Amino acid sequence: MNLVVLDGYTLNPGDLSWDKLQELATCVIYDRTAPGEIIDRCREADIVLLNKVPFSAGTIAALPQLKFINVMATGFNIVDIDAAAKRKIPVANVPAYSTNSVAQLVFAHILNFTHRVAHHAHNTAYGRWSANKDFSYWDYPLIELAGQTLGILGFGKIGRTVATIASAFGMNIIYYDITGPQEDLPGIRRVYTLEELFQQSDILSLHCPLTKDTEKIVNKEHLHLMKKTALLINTSRGQLIDEDALAEALMSGRIAGVGLDVLCQEPPAFENMLLSARNCYITPHFAWATTAARQRLMDAITGNVRAFLAGKPQNVVNSW
């Protein structure tokens, strides 16, 4: 079997090993692949592994030898799964490998706002505390999380893990799930409309997949429902947010702040208004990328390929 990895660098920039995967098939591993290179690189591939390389119906049709596609991520919208199904090509993903790492970054963004640690450490290094008349110094309001209401949009594994961490901080937790009610956890309240979620949340964290129903779900209308003191956190998909509406809300003081790990265009254009918006903190889509999470991802990909070769594909997201 011939296996091609189209964009392996973000998974393994050199600190992990491809050895176990290479034991299963003849592997060609590319760090990155441009759209115009996909078909030539995959022409003799039986198995293709990809993360952010778009795999369209036309691409699938041009690869008669292709038998299996594995998305090296949880989200699989990069692949035309219906076109693959018509060819009876299973498409697999890797669920839940980064749950703890993503939830951890959610709170890194939240805690960035509560005590402004980097800001106050910077000011201390430049003498602001030394020049202060009192033993204690701060120049931003300091926020205690206990008693704050955390709203969670999407109550899958990551959303539920975020809720568990929030419980430890003594937060009030509400959630809304697009797919319908989920099994409740103690002390967590389901709300029945998006309007309730946006209106009641002191902090709103997004954890839903990108679909036609969730695209730009954070729009001007919903942003205007939020408290002016509210924070928005997105570690899910950039396209969940109307970025123009968000930039306007930040610049006008409609909401207090935003922590983002994902954007509609990645990497962002230099002129993206969010890069210079007030109280907007953007990290470079690395919530998933702790060493532990990437190793789990590598192990799961290898397991998916092994299962396919054994005639029992797993984590398949399409059907026919």
Helices and strands as residue ranges (DSSP letters): E 2-5, H 19-22, E 26-29, G 35-37, H 38-42, E 47-50, H 57-61, E 68-71, H 81-86, E 91-92, H 99-115, H 117-125, E 149-153, H 157-168, E 172-176, E 188-190, H 194-200, E 203-206, H 220-223, E 231-234, G 238-240, H 243-251, E 257-260, G 273-276, E 280-282, H 291-309
